Amino acid sequence: MSTPDIHAVLQLYLRDGLLRDPGVMGLHSFAREELAARGFDACGNPAQICLYEDQRRFRRAGRAVHLAFKVFLEQGRLCANGLELGYQLRLAGVLRAVGKPAMPAFRVLLRRDARCGALLFDNGLVVQFAANLRGAPRHYFLTHVEGHVPAPAGSELDLRAASQAQVDALYATHAPDQLRRLARRKHAPLQELIRLLA
């Protein structure tokens, strides 16, 4: 299997709200048997909600990027999947690669100091980001991407609603004029984000 380009994978997340094609990750399906056979670590009760996680290698601009790929199954049914990105990709680079017209509608949420936040998309995708860990913040980096399947009727847990509620509890929604006011405080990552969204 060829090593997937991480920007192409993130474009699939943005377009569809989650990664629907298991072939992108070298899998035949997202079934628990397949994940177990491919070496994914399981955390939780497979008869209820279970998280399966494994490292995957991607490429970006000629270099290798190693990320954790996570799959959530509820009673064996795919309910969510995502990536732990760990400060390896700049948010600006990903948004440029996707292109503004191709992005679904979203809200921008930030912590009060604007050092971290999230993009909450109408299709259920949650993209979290944070400024660099040391020194003066210059860019936002992707930290976590998670997409969700809408919960069927009678499901015990709606992971999409739970994830969005968690993000809403962590961050505050900001309108474009509020973002511009915050960015005037010489906050370089936020200024960069505003230029991309303009």
N, C-alpha and C positions, 0 to 999 in steps of 0.2 A: 504494500500500500504506500502511495506517495504521501509525503508529509504535507498536511494541509496548511495553507496560508492563514494566519490568525485573523487578518483583516477580512478575508472571505468568510470565515466562520462567524465572525461578529456581524457581518452583513446579513447572514442567515438568521441570526438571533433578532436583529432589528426588524427584518422583513416579516418574520413569522411569529415572533413573540417567544420562541424557544427553538431549540435545535430538534427538528422533526426527523431528520435523516440519520439513522445510526451509522450508515456507511461512512460518513464524514470522520467518525471516530474509529473506523476500522472494525465496526461491529455489524452483525447481521440483524440484530434487534436490540431493544432495550429490556428484554425479558430477564428476570432474575437469574435463570439458568445460564444464559449467555454471559451476563455480567460476572457471575461467579466463575465460569469457565475461563474468562479472560483475565482473571486475577484481581478484580475489583474488591476492595475491602468493604464489608457490610457493617453498618451500624444501625441497630434498631431491630424491631420485630418484623421479619418478612411477611407475617400474616396481617400486619397493620401497616404502619409507615416505616419504610426502611431507606436509609441513605447508602448508596454505593459510590465509592470514590476510587479513582486511579489517576496516576500521572500520565499526561499525554504530551507528545512533542509536536510543536508547530514550527513554522518558519515565518520570518518577517525580515524583509530587506537583506536576505542572504545569511541571516543568523538564526540559530535555534532558540526557541522559547519553550520552556518547560512549565506546564500549568497543571493544576488539579482539575479534573473533569468530574462533576458530581451528577448523579442521577437519583431522583427520588421516586420510589414506587409506593403506591398505596394499594395493598392487597394484590400486588403483582401488576397493577396498572400504572403506566407512566403518568406522573402528575407534575413533575418539574425536572429541569436539568440546568446546569450552569457551570461556570468557570471561576476558579480562584486565580486572580491574575498577579497579585503580589508586586505592584509597583514596577512592572516590566514594560508597560505600554502607556504612552501618553494619550490622554483622552482626546486632545486636539488632533493627533494623527489619525485616530480611529474615526472621528467624526468627519475629517476631511476625506478619508478613503471611502466612506459610505456616501457622502454627498447629501446636502440638505434636502433636495426634493425627494429622495428615497426614504427619508426618515418618517415614521408615523408620528402622530401628535404625542407630546409629552409635557410633563411639568418639571421644573427645576426646583429642587429642594436643597437647602444648605443649613449647616450649623451656623450659629450666631457669628463665629469668627471667620466663616467662609473657608476654613481649611479643608473641609470635606463636605460631601453631599451626595446627591443621587439624581438621576434622571428617571422619572417614573412614566413609562410609556402606556398609552391607551390599550395596547395589545397585551398588557400584563407583564412586559419585560421590566426588570429593575436593574439599572446600571449604577453601581456605586463607585465613587472616586474620592481621592484625597490628594492633598498637596504633598510634595516631597517631604520625607521625614526629618531631614537635617537641614539646618541653615535657613536662609530666606526662601520662602516658597516661590518657585518660578513656573511650575506646570502642575496641572492635575494629572494623576495617573489612575488608570482603571484598577480597582481592587477586587470587584466582584460583579459578575453578570449572572442573572438568574431569570429564566423564563418558566411560565406555568401554563398547564392545560387547565381550562375552566373545569371546576369540580362538577361531576355529574350529580343529578338529584339523589338525595339520600346519602351522599358521602359524609363520613364522620368529620372530615377536616377539609377546609378550602385553603390550600396552601397559597394560592394567588392572593386571596383576601388577607391571609395572615401575614404574608410578606409585605404587602402594601401598607398594612396597618403598622408593622414594625418600622418601616421607612418613614411613615408619617409621624411616628412617635419620636424618631431620632432627629429629624430635620424639619425645617419650616419651609413651606412653599413660598417662592418669591416671584412676583410679577416682574416683567422686563424693566420697568422704571426703578424698582427696588434693587435689582441687580446692578443697574448702572450707578446708583447712589453708593452701593457697597464698593464697587470697583474703583470709585474715585479715591478711595483710601489707599491707593498705590498697591492694590492687591493684584499682582501680576497674573496668577492662574485664572482669577475671575475675569480680568480684562481680556485674556486670551479666549476664554469661553464665550464671552459676550460678542467678541468679533466674529467668532464662528457661527453664532446663532443669529447674527444680524441679517 
